[in-house]
């Protein structure tokens, strides 16, 4: 199943890190100084610019590829996710066979413990595909930030988390950017098709459907992250363990759902895979599955070469190029309100990342935090710390 969003500390970058449940490895000690011809390769591998750019590029490619497949009349969403899961399992199993990566073998007891996580993951990513199908990439990216707010207050209620004043300010910016984005979309539809036309009504109905799926996705994403925080301790899964079990357990569910829920008539298959675009769509589906492996690797590479703080900031900064990719590669409206929404959403991500960095630093110094519910550190901070353990 591909990542959407893309999904830092399991909160800032939900579509790339949390939607797959990846856990990044710890920052390893610096490698020994290479000699001879290995020096240029090591210099590239340990230069922070390359992993950061690779991580950003993989995120953009994943989002653009999924939007390309889901654009138009494509409605076999379960089949898309099933193909992506199969491709991902084949890719990581091939890498394991050649000794490139390692992960634990399938165990029925571990699978039973992890099954609820995979099931919630399917619901979350399915709602994500539906939202991305109806909304533009910039609007999808902006609204995805609202998941952060749900997770933050879920932490306060269930994990004894805390919310600082700076975090509250970033939440306000996230809500504001979402309102501006929705208003810009509706105004663009009315201006282009006329206030009383059938085309405008149809376009607004499509947008409303997208907002509904987006709301469901934010709720499901928050529930998934908060639930996985507890479940992951039962299995002690690491990077590719999580990826392997998520995809293996998802394949039969997605296949059955596609066969019994989706329309597999010859007319609908032709509609989803038109002859002139069939090869491109199939290639994009396969590529999106491979991209999930690439995102996992570049995420781990970025954390290893830089730091968790830098990685969090990269996740916040990455929102801007992902949103802009929708303006460049698709027909997302380029208006003053839409650009303003992207800018406000981008700033909100930066403010939130800075708030988490400041909160983490203050916690290490033993200082108090405002707006707290007494208890242990927040789930997002603890999840971030857990994710960087080996």
C-alpha positions in Angstrom: 0.0 0.0 0.0 1.5 3.3 -1.0 2.2 6.2 1.2 0.2 9.3 0.7 1.1 11.6 2.3 3.0 11.6 3.0 3.6 10.1 5.9 9.4 13.6 11.1 7.8 12.7 14.4 4.8 10.7 13.2 2.7 13.8 13.4 4.2 16.5 11.1 4.6 14.2 8.1 1.6 11.9 8.3 1.2 11.1 4.3 4.7 9.7 4.2 5.7 8.2 7.5 2.7 7.3 9.7 0.5 6.0 7.0 2.9 3.1 6.6 3.9 2.9 10.2 7.6 3.3 9.4 10.0 3.5 12.3 13.3 5.2 11.5 16.5 3.7 12.9 18.7 5.6 15.3 21.4 7.9 14.1 24.3 5.6 13.9 27.9 6.5 14.8 29.9 8.0 12.0 31.5 5.5 9.6 35.1 4.8 9.5 37.0 7.0 7.1 37.1 5.3 3.8 40.1 4.9 1.7 40.7 4.8 -2.0 37.8 4.8 -4.5 35.2 4.5 -1.7 35.9 8.0 -0.5 33.7 9.8 -3.1 30.8 7.4 -2.5 31.0 7.8 1.3 31.2 11.6 0.9 27.9 11.6 -1.0 26.3 9.1 1.4 27.2 11.2 4.4 26.5 14.6 2.9 23.1 15.8 4.4 22.1 17.5 1.2 21.6 14.3 -0.7 19.4 12.4 1.7 17.2 15.5 2.3 16.8 16.1 -1.4 16.1 12.4 -2.0 13.5 12.3 0.8 11.7 15.4 -0.7 11.9 14.0 -4.2 10.4 10.6 -3.2 7.6 12.3 -1.3 6.7 14.5 -4.3 6.9 11.5 -6.7 4.7 9.4 -4.6 2.0 12.1 -4.3 2.1 13.1 -7.9 2.0 9.4 -9.0 -1.0 8.6 -6.9 -2.8 11.7 -8.1 -2.2 10.7 -11.7 -3.7 7.3 -11.1 -6.7 8.6 -9.2 -7.4 11.5 -11.6 -10.3 11.2 -14.0 -12.7 8.3 -13.7 -10.6 5.8 -11.8 -12.7 4.1 -9.0 -10.8 0.8 -8.2 -9.2 2.2 -5.1 -9.0 -1.1 -3.3 -7.3 -2.7 -6.3 -4.8 0.1 -6.5 -3.8 -0.4 -2.9 -3.6 -4.1 -3.4 -1.2 -3.8 -6.3 0.9 -1.3 -4.3 1.1 -3.7 -1.4 2.1 -6.7 -3.6 4.8 -4.6 -5.4 6.1 -3.4 -2.0 6.3 -7.0 -0.6 8.1 -8.3 -3.7 10.5 -5.4 -3.6 11.5 -5.8 0.0 11.6 -9.6 -0.2 14.0 -9.3 -3.2 16.2 -6.9 -1.2 16.2 -9.3 1.7 17.2 -12.2 -0.6 20.2 -10.3 -1.8 21.2 -9.2 1.7 20.4 -5.5 1.2 17.9 -5.3 4.1 16.8 -7.6 6.8 13.5 -8.1 8.7 11.9 -10.9 10.7 10.1 -13.8 9.0 6.4 -14.1 9.1 5.0 -15.3 12.5 1.3 -16.0 13.0 1.3 -14.8 16.6 3.0 -11.5 15.7 0.6 -11.2 12.8 -2.4 -11.6 15.1 -1.1 -8.9 17.4 -0.4 -6.6 14.4 -3.6 -7.2 12.5 -5.7 -4.4 14.1 -3.0 -1.9 13.1 -3.0 -3.2 9.5 -6.8 -3.0 9.4 -6.9 0.6 10.7 -4.1 1.4 8.1 -6.3 0.1 5.3 -9.2 2.3 6.4 -6.9 5.3 6.7 -5.2 4.9 3.4 -8.5 4.2 1.6 -10.0 7.4 2.8 -6.8 9.1 1.8 -7.2 7.9 -1.8 -10.8 9.0 -1.9 -9.9 12.5 -0.6 -7.0 12.8 -3.1 -9.3 11.7 -5.9 -11.8 14.6 -5.3 -9.4 17.3 -4.1 -6.3 18.9 -5.6 -2.9 18.1 -4.2 -2.5 21.6 -2.5 -5.9 21.4 -0.8 -5.2 17.8 0.2 -1.8 18.7 1.7 -3.2 21.7 3.6 -6.1 19.8 5.1 -3.8 16.9 6.1 -2.3 19.3 8.7 -5.5 19.1 10.6 -4.6 15.6 11.6 -1.9 17.1 13.8 -4.5 18.9 15.9 -6.5 15.7 16.5 -3.4 13.8 17.5 -2.2 16.5 19.8 -5.5 16.6 21.8 -5.7 12.8 21.6 -2.4 12.8 23.4 -3.7 15.2 26.1 -6.7 13.0 26.7 -5.2 9.5 26.6 -1.5 9.9 27.1 -1.1 12.8 29.4 0.4 14.9 26.7 0.8 18.7 26.5 0.2 21.6 24.2 2.2 24.7 24.3 1.1 28.2 23.4 3.3 28.1 20.3 1.6 24.8 19.2 -1.8 26.4 19.7 -0.8 29.3 17.4 0.3 26.8 14.8 -3.0 25.0 15.1 -4.8 28.3 14.5 -2.8 28.8 11.3 -3.6 25.3 10.2 -7.3 25.9 10.6 -7.0 29.3 8.8 -5.2 27.8 5.9 -7.8 25.1 5.5 -10.6 27.6 5.5 -8.8 29.7 2.9 -8.2 26.7 0.7 -11.8 25.5 0.8 -13.1 29.1 0.1 -10.6 29.5 -2.8 -11.8 26.2 -4.3 -15.5 27.0 -4.0 -15.0 30.6 -5.4 -13.0 29.2 -8.3 -15.8 26.8 -9.2 -18.4 29.5 -9.0 -16.4 31.9 -11.1 -15.5 29.4 -13.8 -18.9 27.7 -14.2 -21.3 30.4 -13.1 -23.2 30.6 -9.8 -26.4 29.0 -11.0 -25.0 26.5 -13.5 -25.2 22.7 -13.3 -21.5 22.5 -13.9 -20.8 24.7 -10.8 -23.2 22.6 -8.7 -21.5 19.4 -9.8 -18.1 20.8 -9.1 -19.1 22.0 -5.6 -20.7 18.5 -4.9 -17.3 17.0 -5.9 -15.5 19.3 -3.5 -17.9 18.6 -0.7 -17.4 14.8 -1.2 -13.6 15.5 -1.0 -14.0 17.5 2.2 -16.0 14.7 3.7 -13.4 12.0 2.8 -10.7 14.4 4.1 -12.4 14.7 7.4 -12.8 11.0 7.7 -9.1 10.5 6.8 -8.0 13.0 9.4 -10.0 11.1 12.1 -8.7 7.7 10.9 -5.1 8.9 10.7 -5.2 10.3 14.3 -6.8 7.0 15.5 -4.2 5.0 13.7 -1.2 6.9 15.1 -2.5 6.9 18.7 -3.5 3.2 18.5 -0.2 2.1 16.9 1.7 3.8 19.7 0.5 1.2 22.1 0.4 -1.8 19.8 3.9 -1.4 18.5 5.3 -2.1 22.0 3.8 -5.6 21.9 5.8 -6.6 18.9 8.9 -4.4 19.1 8.8 -4.0 15.3 11.4 -2.0 13.5 11.7 -0.5 10.0 11.1 -3.2 7.5 9.3 -5.5 10.0 6.5 -2.9 10.1 6.5 -2.5 6.3 6.4 -6.3 5.7 3.6 -7.1 8.1 1.5 -4.0 7.1 1.6 -5.0 3.4 1.4 -8.8 3.8 -1.7 -8.6 6.1 -3.3 -5.9 3.9 -3.1 -7.9 0.6 -5.9 -10.5 1.3 -8.2 -7.9 2.8 -7.7 -5.5 -0.1 -8.1 -8.3 -2.7 -11.4 -9.5 -1.2 -12.7 -5.9 -0.8 -11.8 -5.2 -4.5 -13.5 -8.4 -5.8 -16.7 -8.0 -3.7 -17.1 -4.2 -3.4 -15.7 -2.8 -6.6 -17.2 -3.0 -10.1 -15.3 -5.4 -12.3 -17.6 -5.3 -15.3 -15.8 -4.9 -18.7 -17.3 -1.5 -19.1 -15.9 -0.2 -15.8 -12.5 -1.9 -16.4 -12.3 -0.1 -19.7 -13.3 3.1 -18.0 -10.5 2.8 -15.4 -7.9 1.6 -17.9 -8.6 3.4 -21.2 -6.5 1.9 -24.0 -4.6 5.1 -24.7 -3.5 5.4 -21.0 -3.5 1.8 -19.9 0.2 1.2 -19.9 0.9 4.6 -18.2 -1.6 3.9 -15.4 -0.3 0.4 -14.8 3.3 1.7 -14.7 2.3 4.4 -12.3 0.6 1.9 -10.0 3.8 -0.3 -9.9 6.0 2.8 -9.5 4.0 4.0 -6.5 4.5 0.7 -4.8 8.2 0.9 -5.3 8.2 4.5 -4.1 7.0 3.4 -0.7 10.3 1.4 -0.3 12.2 4.4 -1.5 10.5 6.7 1.0 11.3 4.4 3.8 15.0 4.2 2.8 15.4 7.9 2.3 13.6 8.6 5.6 16.1 6.4 7.5 19.0 7.8 5.5 17.9 11.4 6.4 17.7 10.6 10.1 21.0 8.7 10.1 23.0 11.5 8.3 21.3 14.5 10.0 19.2 14.3 13.2 15.6 13.8 14.2 15.2 17.6 14.6 16.5 18.2 11.1 14.2 15.5 9.8 11.2 17.1 11.5 12.0 20.4 9.9 12.5 18.8 6.5 9.0 17.2 6.9 7.6 20.7 7.6 9.4 22.3 4.7 8.5 19.5 2.4 4.8 20.6 2.5 5.6 23.5 0.2 7.1 21.6 -2.8 4.4 18.9 -2.5 1.6 21.6 -2.7 3.4 23.3 -5.5 3.7 20.1 -7.5 -0.1 20.1 -7.7 0.0 23.5 -9.3 2.7 22.4 -11.7 1.6 19.0 -12.8 -2.2 19.2 -12.5 -4.9 21.8 -13.1 -5.1 23.0 -9.6 -6.3 26.6 -9.6 -3.6 29.2 -9.2 -5.2 32.2 -7.5 -4.3 34.6 -4.8 -6.4 32.8 -2.2 -5.1 29.4 -3.2 -1.5 30.5 -3.0 -2.2 32.3 0.3 -3.6 29.1 1.7 -0.4 27.2 0.7 1.7 29.9 2.3 -0.3 29.9 5.6 -0.2 26.1 5.7 3.5 26.1 5.1 4.1 28.6 7.9 1.9 26.6 10.2 4.1 23.6 9.6 7.2 25.5 10.4 5.8 27.0 13.5 4.6 23.6 14.7 8.0 22.0 14.0 9.8 24.8 16.0 7.3 24.4 18.8 8.1 20.7 19.0 11.8 21.4 19.0 11.4 24.0 21.7 9.2 21.7 23.7 11.7 18.8 23.5 14.5 21.1 24.5 12.6 22.4 27.5 11.6 18.9 28.6 15.2 17.9 28.6 16.0 20.8 30.9 13.2 19.8 33.2 11.2 23.0 32.7 7.4 23.1 33.0 5.1 23.3 30.0 2.0 25.4 29.7 -1.5 24.0 29.0 -0.6 20.6 30.3 -2.4 17.6 31.5 -0.1 16.1 34.2 1.5 12.8 33.0 4.3 11.5 30.9 5.7 13.2 27.8 3.3 13.5 24.9 2.7 10.5 22.7 4.1 12.2 19.6 7.3 13.0 21.4 7.6 9.5 22.8 6.8 8.0 19.4 9.5 10.1 17.9 12.0 8.9 20.5 10.8 5.3 20.1 11.1 5.5 16.4 14.7 6.4 16.6 15.6 3.5 18.8 17.1 0.4 17.2 
